[in-house]
Amino acid sequence: MNSIKNIAILGSTGSIGTQSLEVIKDNGNLFRVFLLTAHSNADLLIKQAIEFAPDYAIICDETKYQTVKQALAHLPIKVLAGHSAIIETVTHPDIHVVLTAMVGFAGLEPTIAAIKAGKDIALANKETLVVAGELITGLAKQHNVKILPVDSEHSAIFQCLAGEESNAIEKIILTASGGPFRGKTSDFLSTVTREHALKHPNWVMGAKITIDSATLMNKGLEVIEAKWLFDLKAEQIDVVVHPQSIIHSMVQFEDGSIKAQMGLPDMKLPIQYALTYPARIKNNFKRFDFTQYTNLTFEKPDLDTFRNLGLAYEALSRSGNMPCIINAANEIAVAGFLNNTIGFLGMSDVIESCMQKITYTTQPTLDDYLNTDKETRIFAQNLINKNALKGNATI
């Protein structure tokens, strides 16, 4: 790798964004930050912009614009505000790679804009493929754009497939830690709080993805994402609970051989691989020691207790705009749980109700996805509000 790549980081103040900046800082001879965006964390965006001196800094929350602009006025950084500014700026001709680490549905339109502009995508926003996988993969082929997975599980599959282009996949196996409530019963889960759910045993992540991990919805979204990333059928995607989070995922080929990608749970490795692909570069990340992990275990996920994973498989099977429905419903349900207006088990109730009530479309366009997302969010929020008034933990 001889030339320096200009990187746009969408969602620079989140967990993936901050770790991406650490990778870039350690490899200043390879990467330069061109664009930083944040939803509303103006203070951290300002700090990052001062340190990394990007060409652009964008704050989505327009009420924070003057704060960011004034703090960076002494620097040659163009400060913008609003979601539309991100969609426009990711097309800048000087950007080489767009790392999409925005949370949720908000990442869809900027990713589409970047692909249409011919930018390679380092994808940490799984919701983009969950919501509009067929649209996104079609655009990537049309514009000759690489989609490089950043999620540890999909990066693991991606790495296992290197050099295997001519060999058929029998199935892939996504590993799940099981989250903080692995082995717990529905009775137990009916009483858990947001504080319990935010204590992940292995990974340090943002609040939304941590809750998704606790409900297994994160794994469900990854199943849908894997279908589009690797052109698979639902029956070719298995999930196995692996509490130690050392094997990040596996590929089984048609001869029965299985390849696995292993390592300590550290998101900086898949981030680095996405940014340097196809090269592997030296780093100082902590190394895995087999003698310290003498008992790697695996078990089936409990789909009766953790219903979200089963709902995600159902959405994938029905296809159309159904994955968009579960994604929007889940985002509203998780926000409700974090705001203490819905119980842990109630999140699955909200998602299932939305799957039953929201208008189903078999061949959605981008406008259909946008309308589905809006309709689902309104319905899910009304459902939560109605039941919160009644004091119900579940729907």
N, C-alpha and C positions, 0 to 999 in steps of 0.2 A: 504494500500500500504506500504509494509515493505522494499523491496529492492529498491535501487536506479536504475533508468533507464538511460542508456546512450543514448543520443539524438544526431542524426546527423541533422544539419540544412543546407539544400541546398538553398542558397540565403539568407544568414544571414544579409546582409547589406540592404535589401529591407524593405518595411513597415511591412510585416508579419514576416520576420526574426528578425527585431529589437524588435518587440513586443513579439515574442516568447522568446527571451532572457530575457526580463523583467519578464515574467511568470516563467522562470527557475530560475532566480535570487531570486525571492520571495519564491521559493520552493526548496532551495538547499538540503533539506533533502530527496527529492523525485527524483530529476533529476540532471544529470551531462552532460555538453556539451562534446561530443566526437569528433565531426567534424563540422567545419565551412567552408562554401564556399561562394565565391563572384565572380561576373562576372568581374568587373574591378575596383571596389571601394577599392583599396589597403589600403588607409589610415584608413577607418572604419574597414576593416577586421583586420588590425594590432591592432587597439584599442580594438576590441572585443576579439581577441586572447590573448592579454595581460591580460585582465580582467577575462576571463573565462577559460584560460589555457586548451584548448582542446588538444587531442592527435594529431589531424591533422588540418591543415589550407590549403585550396586550392584556388588559384586564377586562374580563367579561362583564363584571358588575360595573355598570357605567357610573354608579354613584361614587366609585372609588377612583375614577379617572383623574380628577384634579390632584388627588393625593399622590398618585404614582407620577404624574406628569411633573409636578413641582419637585418631587424628591430626585428626579432624574434630569432636571432641567440643565444641570451643569455638564451633562454627558451627551455625546452625539448619538443618542438612542431615540428612534421614533416611537413615541408612546401613543397607542390607540386603545379604543374601548369597544366592547360589544362583540357578540357572536359573529356578526357579519364581517367584522374586521379580520377575524381569524380565517374565515372562509376565503376572503380575498387575498390575504397575505401569504397563505401557504402555497400559492401559485407562483410566488416570486422566482424568477429565473435562476437566482444564485443559490437556491436551496437544493441540496442533493438528497437528503433523507428526511422524512417527516416521521417523528416518533410520536404516535398517538397514545397519550396516557390520560386523556380526559376521561372522566367517569361517566358511564352510561350513554344514553341515546345522543347526548350532545356531541359525541365524536363522529357521528355519521356524516353529516354534510361537509365538515372540513376534510374528512378522509376522501370523500368523493371528489371534492375540488382538487385535492393534491394528486389523486390518481389521474384525473383528466389532464392535469398539467405535467404528467410524466414523472412524478416523484416516487421513488421507492418508499414503501411504508414499513416502518418498524412498528408492528401492531401490538399494543398493550391494551387497547380498548376492545375487549372481546364482543361487546354489545353491537359493534358495527357489523360483524359477520352474523351474529345471532339474528339481528333485525332484518338485514338485507344481504344475506350471503350470496344469493344468486346474482343480484345486481352488482355487488362489489367485485366478485371474482370475474364476472363478465367484463367489467370495465378494466380490470387489471390486465386481462388478456388483450383486450382491444388496444390499450395504450402501452403494452410491453413493460408493465410495472411489476416489480417483485414485491410480494407481501411476505415479510420476514417476521415470524411470530416471536413475541417477547414473553408471553406467559410461559412459565417454567415447563408445564406439561407439553404444550405444543412445540416449544423449542426442543424439548427432548425428542419428540417424534420427528421433527424436522432434521435433527442431528442424526438420528438412527437411520433415516432414509438417504443420507448422503452416500452417493455411490451405488445406490440400489434402484436406480431409475428403471431398469429393465426387469426388475423382479416384482411380481404381484404381491400385494398386501392381502393376507388372509383376514387379519383384524389388527386393531391397535388397542392398547390397554392403558387407559388414563388412570393414574394413581391419585388417591385422595387421602389427606391426612385423617379425615373423619371429624376434624374440628374439635372444639372444646367439649362437645357433648356426645362423643362416640360411645356407644353402648348404653346410653340413657334411654329411659322409657318416656312415653307420651305424658304420663303423670308428672314425671320430673320436669319435662320441658314446658309444661303448662305454668310453671312458677318461675322460670328463669328470667333474669333481668338483662338489660342491655350491658350492664357492667360484666356479668358472667360471660355473655356472648362475645364481647370484645377481647377476651383473653385467649388468643390463639396459641396453641401449644408450640408451634414451630416457626411460623412466619410473622414478620412485622409488616402489616399492610394497613391501608386506609380503612375507615369504619365500614363503608358500604361493602367492600369485598370481604372483610372479616365476618360480617353478618351472613353474607352469602355462603361463606365457607361453613359456618355453623349450621346452616339449614340444608347444605349440600346443593343449593341452587347454583353456586359457583361452578360445581362440577357439571350440573345440567347445562349451563350456558357453554361450558367448554366442550361438551359432547356435540352441541349444535355447531359451534365454531369449527371443531375438528372435521365435521362432515364437509364443510366448504373448503377448508384449507387443504385437505388431502383427498378430496373427491371420493368420499366413502358413503356407504349406505349405513343406516342406523344400526343394523344388525352386525356391522363390522366394528362397532365402537363399544368396548367394554369399560366398566369402571370397577376398580378394586381398591379397597381401603388399605392403606399402607401407613400406619401411624408414625413411622420414623421419618418419612419424607426424604429418603435417601435416593430411592429409584424414582425418577421424576416422570417417567412413562416408558412404554415399551411398544415395539412393533413385532407382530408375529407374521412371518412370511408363509407362503403356501406349502413350503417343505416342512413346516412345523418349527423352524428355528425362530428364536426370540432374541431381539437385540434391545438392550436397555441403556438409557443414559442415566448416570449416577452422579451424585455429588452432594455436598452439604447444602441445606436450604439457604440459598443466597441469590437474590434476583439480579445481582450485578453480572453474574456469568451469562444468563440468557440475553441481558441487555447488551453486553459487550459483543456477544456472538452475532446478534442482529445487526449491530453497527459495523462490524468488521467483515461480515460474511462475503466471500467464502473462506477468508483467512481466520486462523486462530492466533491470537497474540498473547505474549507472556503477561502475566499479572501477579500480584501478590495476595490474591484471595486465599483464605485458609483452605488447606487441603484435607480431603477425606482420608481417614485412617480406619482401615477395615478392623483393626484390633480393638477399636473403641466401640464398634457396632457389631457385636457377635450374634445379635438376634433380630433379623429383619422379618417382620410378620406381615401377613396379608389376609384379608377377610372380605366377605361380600358386604356391600352397603345394605343398610336396613331401609328398604323402600317403604315399608308400612309406617314407620315412625317419622322418617325424613321424606315426606311426600314430594318435595320439590323436584328431586331428581327424576322421579317417575313422571311428573307433569312435564318436565323438559323433554323427556323421550317422547311423550304423547304429542307435544307441540312439533317436534321434529318429524314425527310420522305423518301428521296432518299437513305440515308444511304451509305454504301460502303465507298469510300474515299472522299465523298463530304464534310463531316465535316472537314476533314483534309485540303481540299481546302479552305474552308472559313476561317479556322483558320490562315493558312499561308498568304492568301490574306489580312486578317485583320491586322496581325502583320506588314506587309509592308505598308499598307494604313495608319495605326496609326503613324508609324515612319515618313511617308511622311507628315502627317498633323503636327506632332510635329516639323518637319524641315521646315515648311512653304512652301512645294512644292506641296501641294494639299489642296483643300478646304474641309470644314467639310462634305458637301454633296457628294463630290467626293469620299470619302471613300467607301460609298455604291456602287457607280458606279464601282470602282475597284473590289470589292468583287463579284458583279454580273457578270462582264465580265469574271472573273476567273472561276466562276461556269459554264459559257457557253463554255469556250475555253479549259480548262485543261482536260486531259485524265481522263475519268470516269472509275473506277474499282468497280465492285459490291462486290467482296470478297477479299479485299486487305490483303497482308502479311505485315510484318514489313518492308521489303525492298520496297514494294509498297508505304507504308506511307512515307518512307524516300525520295523516288523518287518524289512522289507527292508534298511533302513539297518543295523540291528543285525546281521542275518545276514551281510551283505556284509562288514562291518568285521571280524567274527570270522574269516571264511574268508580274507580278504585278509591279515590279520595272521598267521594260521597259515601261509599260503603263504610269506610273507616270512621268518618265523622258521625254517621248515623249510629254505629255500634258503640262508639266512644261515649256518646250521650247516654246510652243505655247501660254503660259500665261493663260491657262484654269484652272479655279477653280474646274470644274467638268470634268468628263471623257465623 
